[in-house]
Amino acid sequence: MPKIMASKLLPPYAGANLIERPRLVELLSRAGQRKATILTAPAGYGKTVLMVQLAAASKKPLVWYQLDDYDNDPAVFMQYLVAGIQQHYPAFGKDALLLVAQSGVAPRLRLLVTTVVNGLEKQAPGGLVIALDDYQVISEPVLHSFIEELLRHLPAGVQIVIASRTVLPLPLSRLNLRGEVCTVGWEELRFTRQEIGVFLARSRGETADEAIAAVERKTAGWPAALGLLGNSSATVAEFLADQGAQKIYDYLAVEVFDRQPEAVRTFLCGSSVLEEITPALCDQLLERTDSRAMLGFLEKQQLFLIPLAGKRQAYRYHDLLREFLRDRLGPERQTLLCRAGLLARQAGELESAVEYLTAAGAYEELPAVIKEAGNKTFGRGQWQTVARWLESLPAATLAADPWLALYRAKVEVYRGRLDEAENWLNQIARLSGGGEQANLPECWLLQARIMRCRGRYTESLALLTQITQQMSEEEITQRFDLPMEKSLCLLMSGQLDQAEAELTAAIASAELNGDNYGIAHLLEGLGNIYCAQGQYPQSLQTFQKAVEISPERILPSYYMQDGISFIYYDWGEWERAFDYAKRNVAIKENFGLTEVLPSAYVQLAILYSGRNEWEPAEKYFNMATDLLRRNSSESFYLALNLIYLADCLCLQGRWSEARIKVEEALAEARPQGGISLAICQAMAAMIFFHTGDVCGGKDLLAAATRDCEQMGLKRGQSFVYTYQALLSVYEGNPAAARKWAEKAFPLLARINFQQIFLNRPKMLQPVLKIGLEKGYEVPFVQRVLVRLGEQTLGLLDGLAGHADPAVRRRTIAPLAEIGGSRAQETIRR
């Protein structure tokens, strides 16, 4: 027999940069009483390193056996196995080797297994771990049979750990049924985000969440790539961008690609252009008939082929392998990508077709496919995808095609750039020469949206009516964008009941059509109307229903999340309001949702202002103003932003600056009318009073009261009634003050509008006093007084001595809850 190569029986050196993986060690340690642990994964998944860690964590002696092609000789295999065990138990295996020398392994396999098992039981009573690394090199059936029999009869305490790049050709079903085998695959072996964070912190001192996320996206937790990063002198960004690619490619070439037969390498490269790999698609793309068998081979060999969840015989390659394979294709890459795009188009998979053709640079075929795919993609709210497609086309191509120009105009609206959008609509009109093409319903719908954004609600509604007159009933019921746009116009112009009816009917149609995406949009819009009507609980329920039915499990239009934050703000639940507002800003910034970003900034600014945090409040107010004015967009939100900024300045006592912003807000709101004007008038009235224009303030407050009542704006009504009551107090008219307070408190209580008093506790104490004296919505008034705390003790002290015993009783509860020695003394009196 040949001499033993000692290095094959030594576990590899783990290295100083080894990252401990307690998650996996614990997982395998729990399997310590099982007969076998099987690690199967492609190259570079840390199988060997994990076995070293497991051995270090085990208290049992370790037999390490590094397998190679020469070990397919059964005699050589037995010689190394026995030699490894003899390192711990020198008397082991002499009879087994004698049996092999006399008759080989195959003829007397059962006797050989019996001899080995008996020897282990006798020599290793305390147990033993036998590690077989790179088992995929073993192809000799006799050795597979030996391992199978050995596993079935291993004595207690002895465990075999096998690492392989391919699925083991061993019938382990009986052992699995008895729970005697623990199998760990590539999904368990890849690094989790937490493990990537630990690795980067220890190896690079990098702890930023952005870097951890970038590494996870690039490597998908592949340990080999992380190891190359750990040994690189490049920064994380440099490694991910360029410098790490060649090292990863070199590893894949040596450890994976070059080891495959030529036919497999050809298939791997050709199929790498596909986002989703199926046998049928590979046959069509590569003009072959054996793709099913080839994919079965790759799956068995675990060559970075990842099955897609919920799909039968559908796969994708690991991203790094895919990049490597595409890099190997050369000029053929463009041809295959173009062919894949045409196949996808034939199959009706238009978005995939666009992606393939874009990657191929097939600019002749691309415009037609983008035109086909655009409407569906916009309909799912994926306008950024369409924007990316359009950016791949030459500007002249866009300008020459009415549909592509329309898509570009839509993208500009989503970006909040209304002037640019109108330029593209004008280009469409020039292309058609004023003919039928310029009158496309889609162009009109976009124009109506631009009008609505500029506060021209009447014109927008008229244009929407023209659109519906040119469409069939069936076309109208299959679209949610028309009723959505119409309801927004109706809402912003103050026609809340009509807006609600429009959306209710549209939701019924969408439900009949099974359009969950449309239903989610429409429900979200309905939730916003309920919010404006002061039906806060119903609004939140509707928003939640929209989230549940949305395919993406988010609110699709991104507007209404501002409404959720505002509801919690009105309720005085600042932390929940802040959570929604900050998350909303982050979502819109990350997705580049410029059109709706100002509304999120305004909401966050209002919250900061409500907590007297003036610097961040003004920062976000100014950011919203800059965006809105730079892009000539959403006059509705510009007016609201200016009036709430004026309120923020007012709260700081900066009355002159506040008056300037009030005038700007009113100038922006007056041409629009509707909700924005009602809100601006109501809030402006107070600032007019404080800057000496009492008559102007009274006129504004009267106009706001009339408009809020006509529109059914419950929150607005409660606001103006409260300030009408306060004005009556200041004017020395207690009867009028009581009348307005009697109207205000039922609405305030209904929507739980605590924030109006939390913002200006001293100013509005006279109104709270009326509420407690007259018994208007007492539980609500008491809740507000308790929230305000000790700053209301002066008011409560006075009411505790009221001549009416009912008033005294209503006063005791908040006094007792506020507590303190002063409150207790008042209660005792």
Secondary structure as GFF3:
##gff-version 3
##sequence-region A 1 829
A	DSSP	three_ten_helix	6	9	.	.	.	ID=ss1
A	DSSP	alpha_helix	22	29	.	.	.	ID=ss2
A	DSSP	beta_strand	36	40	.	.	.	ID=ss3
A	DSSP	alpha_helix	47	57	.	.	.	ID=ss4
A	DSSP	beta_strand	62	66	.	.	.	ID=ss5
A	DSSP	three_ten_helix	69	72	.	.	.	ID=ss6
A	DSSP	alpha_helix	74	86	.	.	.	ID=ss7
A	DSSP	alpha_helix	94	103	.	.	.	ID=ss8
A	DSSP	alpha_helix	109	123	.	.	.	ID=ss9
A	DSSP	beta_strand	128	133	.	.	.	ID=ss10
A	DSSP	three_ten_helix	135	137	.	.	.	ID=ss11
A	DSSP	alpha_helix	141	153	.	.	.	ID=ss12
A	DSSP	beta_strand	158	164	.	.	.	ID=ss13
A	DSSP	alpha_helix	173	177	.	.	.	ID=ss14
A	DSSP	beta_strand	181	184	.	.	.	ID=ss15
A	DSSP	alpha_helix	186	189	.	.	.	ID=ss16
A	DSSP	alpha_helix	193	204	.	.	.	ID=ss17
A	DSSP	alpha_helix	209	219	.	.	.	ID=ss18
A	DSSP	alpha_helix	223	230	.	.	.	ID=ss19
A	DSSP	alpha_helix	236	238	.	.	.	ID=ss20
A	DSSP	pi_helix	239	243	.	.	.	ID=ss21
A	DSSP	alpha_helix	244	255	.	.	.	ID=ss22
A	DSSP	three_ten_helix	257	259	.	.	.	ID=ss23
A	DSSP	alpha_helix	262	271	.	.	.	ID=ss24
A	DSSP	alpha_helix	279	286	.	.	.	ID=ss25
A	DSSP	alpha_helix	291	301	.	.	.	ID=ss26
A	DSSP	beta_strand	305	307	.	.	.	ID=ss27
A	DSSP	beta_strand	315	317	.	.	.	ID=ss28
A	DSSP	alpha_helix	319	329	.	.	.	ID=ss29
A	DSSP	alpha_helix	332	346	.	.	.	ID=ss30
A	DSSP	alpha_helix	350	360	.	.	.	ID=ss31
A	DSSP	alpha_helix	366	379	.	.	.	ID=ss32
A	DSSP	alpha_helix	383	391	.	.	.	ID=ss33
A	DSSP	alpha_helix	395	400	.	.	.	ID=ss34
A	DSSP	alpha_helix	402	414	.	.	.	ID=ss35
A	DSSP	alpha_helix	418	432	.	.	.	ID=ss36
A	DSSP	three_ten_helix	436	439	.	.	.	ID=ss37
A	DSSP	alpha_helix	441	453	.	.	.	ID=ss38
A	DSSP	alpha_helix	457	469	.	.	.	ID=ss39
A	DSSP	alpha_helix	473	477	.	.	.	ID=ss40
A	DSSP	alpha_helix	481	492	.	.	.	ID=ss41
A	DSSP	alpha_helix	496	513	.	.	.	ID=ss42
A	DSSP	alpha_helix	516	532	.	.	.	ID=ss43
A	DSSP	alpha_helix	536	549	.	.	.	ID=ss44
A	DSSP	alpha_helix	560	570	.	.	.	ID=ss45
A	DSSP	alpha_helix	574	591	.	.	.	ID=ss46
A	DSSP	alpha_helix	597	610	.	.	.	ID=ss47
A	DSSP	alpha_helix	614	630	.	.	.	ID=ss48
A	DSSP	alpha_helix	635	651	.	.	.	ID=ss49
A	DSSP	alpha_helix	655	669	.	.	.	ID=ss50
A	DSSP	alpha_helix	674	690	.	.	.	ID=ss51
A	DSSP	alpha_helix	694	711	.	.	.	ID=ss52
A	DSSP	alpha_helix	714	730	.	.	.	ID=ss53
A	DSSP	alpha_helix	734	751	.	.	.	ID=ss54
A	DSSP	alpha_helix	755	759	.	.	.	ID=ss55
A	DSSP	alpha_helix	765	774	.	.	.	ID=ss56
A	DSSP	alpha_helix	778	788	.	.	.	ID=ss57
A	DSSP	three_ten_helix	789	792	.	.	.	ID=ss58
A	DSSP	alpha_helix	793	800	.	.	.	ID=ss59
A	DSSP	alpha_helix	805	818	.	.	.	ID=ss60
A	DSSP	alpha_helix	821	828	.	.	.	ID=ss61
###
